[in-house]
């Protein structure tokens, strides 16, 4: 597979003593050889159709005469910049061959799970890394189960009713809206709790609070109309004179006396 890029490290190039000992021409020739090795069938080795590249072909590729090209190759080998393979005499770059071997090793390891140790195992052997993981329920399922268990354990027993009827306003929060009573309910409550005389106060009580939206002192919403009715009866004596004035059986209302001015004196000199 042809790689589109060359892995090149400028820092290593400048730190290599053998490379820095070369002349500018020799360094340029070595870099051209590196590009040839990168495109070779065996990356890092100078080959042509799987065989070592002849020196004449190297000289032609570099654009040099054979003598100059041979001198450059000799210098590269002497300074340890390039190497020659003993098996076939092919010129190669040690760093490029090492990087290519590492790349192939990582590629093969990635196909088998990413562990390089798997390359040394036979097909009949079991993998060394065995993942033992127990399936765990999801967090939402666990939360719902715990909530159901906690509700079953923490549920209090149902309260026993004593059979007594609760007051209609018991259990209401302070400041909640009042269910407005009817005139018949007020009359029934007044007669049963305070006698027949209190029944006559049911209508004035109903008309007064019905007109202001059942608000105490015209501002605060009424919470308990029974308590307000009892307060109405306690304050009845304060309004008794004003309430009985002009009622049937109490006699006609007294006409207020109007102040009269004193008679004017007949003084003939008054207009002189």
C-alpha atoms as a printed R data frame, in Angstrom:
    type eleno elety resid chain resno       x       y       z
1   ATOM     1    CA   UNK     A     1   0.000   0.000   0.000
2   ATOM     2    CA   UNK     A     2   1.363   3.390  -1.003
3   ATOM     3    CA   UNK     A     3   1.458   5.881   1.838
4   ATOM     4    CA   UNK     A     4   0.659   9.477   0.847
5   ATOM     5    CA   UNK     A     5   3.123  11.061   3.301
6   ATOM     6    CA   UNK     A     6   6.624  10.509   4.602
7   ATOM     7    CA   UNK     A     7   7.245  10.411   8.346
8   ATOM     8    CA   UNK     A     8  10.080  12.899   8.669
9   ATOM     9    CA   UNK     A     9  11.545  14.410  11.881
10  ATOM    10    CA   UNK     A    10  13.539  17.615  11.284
11  ATOM    11    CA   UNK     A    11  14.998  17.438  14.800
12  ATOM    12    CA   UNK     A    12  16.459  13.990  14.200
13  ATOM    13    CA   UNK     A    13  17.815  15.131  10.833
14  ATOM    14    CA   UNK     A    14  19.691  18.044  12.422
15  ATOM    15    CA   UNK     A    15  20.950  15.999  15.403
16  ATOM    16    CA   UNK     A    16  22.307  13.093  13.338
17  ATOM    17    CA   UNK     A    17  26.107  13.451  13.279
18  ATOM    18    CA   UNK     A    18  26.473  11.418  10.097
19  ATOM    19    CA   UNK     A    19  23.997  13.580   8.193
20  ATOM    20    CA   UNK     A    20  25.585  16.809   9.424
21  ATOM    21    CA   UNK     A    21  29.019  15.545   8.290
22  ATOM    22    CA   UNK     A    22  27.816  15.349   4.696
23  ATOM    23    CA   UNK     A    23  28.176  18.105   2.169
24  ATOM    24    CA   UNK     A    24  25.151  19.931   0.842
25  ATOM    25    CA   UNK     A    25  25.230  17.883  -2.355
26  ATOM    26    CA   UNK     A    26  25.509  14.620  -0.459
27  ATOM    27    CA   UNK     A    27  22.657  15.574   1.881
28  ATOM    28    CA   UNK     A    28  20.453  16.441  -1.092
29  ATOM    29    CA   UNK     A    29  21.288  13.116  -2.734
30  ATOM    30    CA   UNK     A    30  20.484  11.236   0.488
31  ATOM    31    CA   UNK     A    31  17.119  12.970   0.770
32  ATOM    32    CA   UNK     A    32  16.270  11.991  -2.809
33  ATOM    33    CA   UNK     A    33  17.192   8.402  -1.974
34  ATOM    34    CA   UNK     A    34  14.839   8.533   1.031
35  ATOM    35    CA   UNK     A    35  11.985   9.531  -1.262
36  ATOM    36    CA   UNK     A    36  12.822   6.604  -3.549
37  ATOM    37    CA   UNK     A    37  12.869   4.207  -0.580
38  ATOM    38    CA   UNK     A    38   9.458   5.543   0.555
39  ATOM    39    CA   UNK     A    39   7.926   4.668  -2.827
40  ATOM    40    CA   UNK     A    40   9.714   1.307  -3.032
41  ATOM    41    CA   UNK     A    41   7.867  -2.009  -2.977
42  ATOM    42    CA   UNK     A    42   9.580  -2.757   0.325
43  ATOM    43    CA   UNK     A    43   9.412   0.543   2.174
44  ATOM    44    CA   UNK     A    44  12.829   1.693   3.363
45  ATOM    45    CA   UNK     A    45  14.819  -0.466   0.901
46  ATOM    46    CA   UNK     A    46  16.054   0.776  -2.503
47  ATOM    47    CA   UNK     A    47  14.495  -1.792  -4.876
48  ATOM    48    CA   UNK     A    48  13.327  -1.950  -8.469
49  ATOM    49    CA   UNK     A    49  10.736  -4.639  -9.218
50  ATOM    50    CA   UNK     A    50  11.729  -6.438  -6.023
51  ATOM    51    CA   UNK     A    51  15.468  -6.425  -6.807
52  ATOM    52    CA   UNK     A    52  18.273  -4.155  -5.510
53  ATOM    53    CA   UNK     A    53  18.519  -0.972  -7.561
54  ATOM    54    CA   UNK     A    54  21.764  -0.973  -9.649
55  ATOM    55    CA   UNK     A    55  24.255   1.833  -9.158
56  ATOM    56    CA   UNK     A    56  23.760   3.006 -12.746
57  ATOM    57    CA   UNK     A    57  20.031   3.405 -12.155
58  ATOM    58    CA   UNK     A    58  20.709   5.271  -8.903
59  ATOM    59    CA   UNK     A    59  23.025   7.675 -10.751
60  ATOM    60    CA   UNK     A    60  20.411   8.197 -13.459
61  ATOM    61    CA   UNK     A    61  17.647   8.861 -10.883
62  ATOM    62    CA   UNK     A    62  19.844  11.389  -9.086
63  ATOM    63    CA   UNK     A    63  20.838  13.081 -12.301
64  ATOM    64    CA   UNK     A    64  24.546  12.454 -11.706
65  ATOM    65    CA   UNK     A    65  27.305  10.691 -13.533
66  ATOM    66    CA   UNK     A    66  28.185   7.202 -12.351
67  ATOM    67    CA   UNK     A    67  31.453   8.220 -10.751
68  ATOM    68    CA   UNK     A    68  29.890  11.029  -8.673
69  ATOM    69    CA   UNK     A    69  26.951   8.841  -7.646
70  ATOM    70    CA   UNK     A    70  29.301   6.032  -6.586
71  ATOM    71    CA   UNK     A    71  31.374   8.444  -4.498
72  ATOM    72    CA   UNK     A    72  28.208   9.704  -2.727
73  ATOM    73    CA   UNK     A    73  27.010   6.160  -1.982
74  ATOM    74    CA   UNK     A    74  30.451   5.275  -0.599
75  ATOM    75    CA   UNK     A    75  30.400   8.334   1.693
76  ATOM    76    CA   UNK     A    76  26.859   7.518   2.909
77  ATOM    77    CA   UNK     A    77  27.898   3.994   3.829
78  ATOM    78    CA   UNK     A    78  31.156   5.069   5.486
79  ATOM    79    CA   UNK     A    79  29.439   7.701   7.674
80  ATOM    80    CA   UNK     A    80  26.760   5.212   8.699
81  ATOM    81    CA   UNK     A    81  23.948   7.264   7.172
82  ATOM    82    CA   UNK     A    82  22.860   4.455   4.837
83  ATOM    83    CA   UNK     A    83  23.249   0.702   5.183
84  ATOM    84    CA   UNK     A    84  23.627  -2.201   2.749
85  ATOM    85    CA   UNK     A    85  21.754  -5.455   3.231
86  ATOM    86    CA   UNK     A    86  24.027  -8.500   3.376
87  ATOM    87    CA   UNK     A    87  21.576 -10.873   1.751
88  ATOM    88    CA   UNK     A    88  21.254  -9.054  -1.595
89  ATOM    89    CA   UNK     A    89  23.333  -5.872  -1.215
90  ATOM    90    CA   UNK     A    90  20.351  -3.506  -1.379
91  ATOM    91    CA   UNK     A    91  20.821  -0.033   0.106
92  ATOM    92    CA   UNK     A    92  18.322   0.780   2.885
93  ATOM    93    CA   UNK     A    93  17.539   3.281   5.659
94  ATOM    94    CA   UNK     A    94  17.557   1.721   9.100
95  ATOM    95    CA   UNK     A    95  15.078   4.249  10.596
96  ATOM    96    CA   UNK     A    96  12.562   3.866   7.784
97  ATOM    97    CA   UNK     A    97  12.702   0.057   7.939
98  ATOM    98    CA   UNK     A    98  12.177   0.153  11.724
99  ATOM    99    CA   UNK     A    99   9.202   2.533  11.458
100 ATOM   100    CA   UNK     A   100   7.617   0.402   8.725
101 ATOM   101    CA   UNK     A   101   7.961  -2.740  10.828
102 ATOM   102    CA   UNK     A   102   6.323  -0.977  13.787
103 ATOM   103    CA   UNK     A   103   3.496   0.276  11.585
104 ATOM   104    CA   UNK     A   104   2.741  -3.208  10.276
105 ATOM   105    CA   UNK     A   105   2.838  -4.611  13.803
106 ATOM   106    CA   UNK     A   106   0.328  -2.039  15.042
107 ATOM   107    CA   UNK     A   107  -1.926  -2.631  12.050
108 ATOM   108    CA   UNK     A   108  -2.014  -6.359  12.654
109 ATOM   109    CA   UNK     A   109  -2.521  -5.864  16.386
110 ATOM   110    CA   UNK     A   110  -5.435  -3.514  15.728
111 ATOM   111    CA   UNK     A   111  -7.187  -6.169  13.679
112 ATOM   112    CA   UNK     A   112  -6.967  -8.581  16.622
113 ATOM   113    CA   UNK     A   113  -8.145  -6.207  19.316
114 ATOM   114    CA   UNK     A   114  -5.271  -3.788  19.755
115 ATOM   115    CA   UNK     A   115  -3.081  -5.965  21.987
116 ATOM   116    CA   UNK     A   116   0.361  -6.662  20.411
117 ATOM   117    CA   UNK     A   117   0.778  -9.732  22.659
118 ATOM   118    CA   UNK     A   118  -1.941 -11.469  20.660
119 ATOM   119    CA   UNK     A   119   0.435 -11.770  17.713
120 ATOM   120    CA   UNK     A   120   2.500 -14.386  19.611
121 ATOM   121    CA   UNK     A   121  -0.500 -16.620  20.335
122 ATOM   122    CA   UNK     A   122  -1.575 -19.558  18.277
123 ATOM   123    CA   UNK     A   123  -5.047 -19.882  16.841
124 ATOM   124    CA   UNK     A   124  -5.927 -22.754  19.253
125 ATOM   125    CA   UNK     A   125  -5.006 -20.771  22.362
126 ATOM   126    CA   UNK     A   126  -7.550 -18.754  24.245
127 ATOM   127    CA   UNK     A   127  -7.108 -14.995  24.454
128 ATOM   128    CA   UNK     A   128  -5.219 -13.812  27.511
129 ATOM   129    CA   UNK     A   129  -7.597 -10.943  28.163
130 ATOM   130    CA   UNK     A   130 -11.022 -12.138  29.182
131 ATOM   131    CA   UNK     A   131 -13.559  -9.532  30.141
132 ATOM   132    CA   UNK     A   132 -15.755 -10.696  32.984
133 ATOM   133    CA   UNK     A   133 -18.523  -8.199  33.441
134 ATOM   134    CA   UNK     A   134 -21.856  -8.781  35.055
135 ATOM   135    CA   UNK     A   135 -24.850  -7.176  33.478
136 ATOM   136    CA   UNK     A   136 -26.192  -4.470  35.702
137 ATOM   137    CA   UNK     A   137 -29.644  -2.916  35.469
138 ATOM   138    CA   UNK     A   138 -29.944   0.615  34.246
139 ATOM   139    CA   UNK     A   139 -30.033   3.474  36.738
140 ATOM   140    CA   UNK     A   140 -33.648   4.381  35.884
141 ATOM   141    CA   UNK     A   141 -34.816   0.778  36.495
142 ATOM   142    CA   UNK     A   142 -32.936   0.625  39.819
143 ATOM   143    CA   UNK     A   143 -34.372   3.939  40.924
144 ATOM   144    CA   UNK     A   144 -37.940   2.880  40.174
145 ATOM   145    CA   UNK     A   145 -37.506  -0.428  42.017
146 ATOM   146    CA   UNK     A   146 -36.007   1.269  45.076
147 ATOM   147    CA   UNK     A   147 -38.788   3.833  45.060
148 ATOM   148    CA   UNK     A   148 -41.436   1.095  45.024
149 ATOM   149    CA   UNK     A   149 -39.706  -0.783  47.851
150 ATOM   150    CA   UNK     A   150 -39.303   2.376  49.915
151 ATOM   151    CA   UNK     A   151 -42.956   3.280  49.397
152 ATOM   152    CA   UNK     A   152 -44.096  -0.171  50.495
153 ATOM   153    CA   UNK     A   153 -41.945  -0.050  53.645
154 ATOM   154    CA   UNK     A   154 -42.614   3.550  54.606
155 ATOM   155    CA   UNK     A   155 -46.358   3.560  53.972
156 ATOM   156    CA   UNK     A   156 -48.068   4.298  57.342
157 ATOM   157    CA   UNK     A   157 -51.176   2.395  58.397
158 ATOM   158    CA   UNK     A   158 -54.475   3.952  57.481
159 ATOM   159    CA   UNK     A   159 -55.782   6.177  60.311
160 ATOM   160    CA   UNK     A   160 -58.848   4.889  62.137
161 ATOM   161    CA   UNK     A   161 -61.834   7.177  62.056
162 ATOM   162    CA   UNK     A   162 -63.616   7.748  65.348
163 ATOM   163    CA   UNK     A   163 -66.978   8.159  63.640
164 ATOM   164    CA   UNK     A   164 -67.139  11.873  64.527
165 ATOM   165    CA   UNK     A   165 -67.861  14.210  61.667
166 ATOM   166    CA   UNK     A   166 -65.040  16.624  61.042
167 ATOM   167    CA   UNK     A   167 -65.543  20.361  61.079
168 ATOM   168    CA   UNK     A   168 -65.964  21.624  57.484
169 ATOM   169    CA   UNK     A   169 -62.909  23.924  57.751
170 ATOM   170    CA   UNK     A   170 -60.558  21.522  59.597
171 ATOM   171    CA   UNK     A   171 -57.407  20.704  57.668
172 ATOM   172    CA   UNK     A   172 -57.510  23.754  55.416
173 ATOM   173    CA   UNK     A   173 -54.344  25.757  55.051
174 ATOM   174    CA   UNK     A   174 -54.242  29.255  56.412
175 ATOM   175    CA   UNK     A   175 -55.194  31.817  53.820
176 ATOM   176    CA   UNK     A   176 -56.937  29.390  51.443
177 ATOM   177    CA   UNK     A   177 -60.130  30.444  49.692
178 ATOM   178    CA   UNK     A   178 -63.409  29.797  51.532
179 ATOM   179    CA   UNK     A   179 -66.226  27.760  50.083
180 ATOM   180    CA   UNK     A   180 -68.955  30.398  50.323
181 ATOM   181    CA   UNK     A   181 -71.942  29.276  52.410
182 ATOM   182    CA   UNK     A   182 -75.550  29.765  51.396
183 ATOM   183    CA   UNK     A   183 -78.133  31.644  53.393
184 ATOM   184    CA   UNK     A   184 -79.850  28.385  54.284
185 ATOM   185    CA   UNK     A   185 -76.614  26.967  55.727
186 ATOM   186    CA   UNK     A   186 -76.059  30.052  57.839
187 ATOM   187    CA   UNK     A   187 -79.643  29.988  59.143
188 ATOM   188    CA   UNK     A   188 -79.386  26.299  59.992
189 ATOM   189    CA   UNK     A   189 -76.073  26.819  61.791
190 ATOM   190    CA   UNK     A   190 -77.356  29.857  63.725
191 ATOM   191    CA   UNK     A   191 -80.495  28.089  64.911
192 ATOM   192    CA   UNK     A   192 -78.746  24.846  65.852
193 ATOM   193    CA   UNK     A   193 -75.803  26.420  67.660
194 ATOM   194    CA   UNK     A   194 -77.160  29.712  69.042
195 ATOM   195    CA   UNK     A   195 -80.950  29.378  69.167
196 ATOM   196    CA   UNK     A   196 -83.862  30.771  67.226
197 ATOM   197    CA   UNK     A   197 -82.989  34.389  68.053
198 ATOM   198    CA   UNK     A   198 -79.684  34.117  66.227
199 ATOM   199    CA   UNK     A   199 -81.513  32.992  63.065
200 ATOM   200    CA   UNK     A   200 -82.573  36.583  62.444
201 ATOM   201    CA   UNK     A   201 -78.917  37.622  62.145
202 ATOM   202    CA   UNK     A   202 -78.191  35.119  59.357
203 ATOM   203    CA   UNK     A   203 -79.604  37.319  56.582
204 ATOM   204    CA   UNK     A   204 -77.731  40.536  57.583
205 ATOM   205    CA   UNK     A   205 -74.562  38.492  58.029
206 ATOM   206    CA   UNK     A   206 -74.970  36.899  54.600
207 ATOM   207    CA   UNK     A   207 -75.780  40.196  52.849
208 ATOM   208    CA   UNK     A   208 -72.838  42.011  54.465
209 ATOM   209    CA   UNK     A   209 -70.152  39.534  53.485
210 ATOM   210    CA   UNK     A   210 -71.714  38.615  50.160
211 ATOM   211    CA   UNK     A   211 -71.428  42.258  49.143
212 ATOM   212    CA   UNK     A   212 -67.675  42.515  49.931
213 ATOM   213    CA   UNK     A   213 -66.636  39.143  48.521
214 ATOM   214    CA   UNK     A   214 -66.440  37.393  51.918
215 ATOM   215    CA   UNK     A   215 -63.479  39.377  53.172
216 ATOM   216    CA   UNK     A   216 -62.751  40.231  56.788
217 ATOM   217    CA   UNK     A   217 -62.444  43.997  57.228
218 ATOM   218    CA   UNK     A   218 -62.778  44.221  53.451
219 ATOM   219    CA   UNK     A   219 -59.194  42.981  52.876
220 ATOM   220    CA   UNK     A   220 -58.396  39.470  54.142
221 ATOM   221    CA   UNK     A   221 -60.266  36.527  52.591
222 ATOM   222    CA   UNK     A   222 -62.457  34.765  55.128
223 ATOM   223    CA   UNK     A   223 -61.262  31.333  56.211
224 ATOM   224    CA   UNK     A   224 -63.939  30.228  58.684
225 ATOM   225    CA   UNK     A   225 -67.423  31.696  58.288
226 ATOM   226    CA   UNK     A   226 -68.715  29.987  61.452
227 ATOM   227    CA   UNK     A   227 -66.121  31.838  63.527
228 ATOM   228    CA   UNK     A   228 -66.976  35.083  61.739
229 ATOM   229    CA   UNK     A   229 -70.679  34.547  62.508
230 ATOM   230    CA   UNK     A   230 -69.912  34.055  66.195
231 ATOM   231    CA   UNK     A   231 -67.937  37.297  66.184
232 ATOM   232    CA   UNK     A   232 -70.913  38.921  64.455
233 ATOM   233    CA   UNK     A   233 -73.177  37.865  67.338
234 ATOM   234    CA   UNK     A   234 -70.718  39.112  69.973
235 ATOM   235    CA   UNK     A   235 -70.535  42.556  68.353
236 ATOM   236    CA   UNK     A   236 -74.303  42.800  67.856
237 ATOM   237    CA   UNK     A   237 -74.894  44.896  70.984
238 ATOM   238    CA   UNK     A   238 -72.567  47.593  69.614
239 ATOM   239    CA   UNK     A   239 -74.864  48.117  66.625
240 ATOM   240    CA   UNK     A   240 -78.166  47.488  68.445
241 ATOM   241    CA   UNK     A   241 -79.257  51.191  68.771
242 ATOM   242    CA   UNK     A   242 -78.539  51.886  65.135
243 ATOM   243    CA   UNK     A   243 -80.102  48.616  64.024
244 ATOM   244    CA   UNK     A   244 -83.374  48.988  66.000
245 ATOM   245    CA   UNK     A   245 -83.941  52.607  65.043
246 ATOM   246    CA   UNK     A   246 -86.743  52.771  62.515
247 ATOM   247    CA   UNK     A   247 -87.610  49.052  62.758
248 ATOM   248    CA   UNK     A   248 -91.148  47.817  62.941
249 ATOM   249    CA   UNK     A   249 -92.497  47.906  66.535
250 ATOM   250    CA   UNK     A   250 -89.868  50.343  67.736
251 ATOM   251    CA   UNK     A   251 -91.945  53.452  67.011
252 ATOM   252    CA   UNK     A   252 -91.380  56.182  64.547
253 ATOM   253    CA   UNK     A   253 -87.969  57.643  64.290
254 ATOM   254    CA   UNK     A   254 -87.542  60.931  66.133
255 ATOM   255    CA   UNK     A   255 -87.194  63.925  63.886
256 ATOM   256    CA   UNK     A   256 -84.017  65.758  64.671
257 ATOM   257    CA   UNK     A   257 -84.491  69.262  66.072
258 ATOM   258    CA   UNK     A   258 -83.370  71.922  63.698
259 ATOM   259    CA   UNK     A   259 -81.657  74.971  65.138
260 ATOM   260    CA   UNK     A   260 -83.498  78.205  64.516
261 ATOM   261    CA   UNK     A   261 -81.908  81.538  64.078
262 ATOM   262    CA   UNK     A   262 -82.947  84.432  66.371
263 ATOM   263    CA   UNK     A   263 -85.605  86.861  65.020
264 ATOM   264    CA   UNK     A   264 -84.296  89.906  63.409
265 ATOM   265    CA   UNK     A   265 -84.996  93.113  65.391
266 ATOM   266    CA   UNK     A   266 -87.284  95.775  63.923
267 ATOM   267    CA   UNK     A   267 -84.873  98.625  64.010
268 ATOM   268    CA   UNK     A   268 -85.821 101.494  61.703
269 ATOM   269    CA   UNK     A   269 -82.316 102.818  61.881
270 ATOM   270    CA   UNK     A   270 -80.903  99.577  60.505
271 ATOM   271    CA   UNK     A   271 -81.314 100.570  56.895
272 ATOM   272    CA   UNK     A   272 -80.544 104.312  57.327
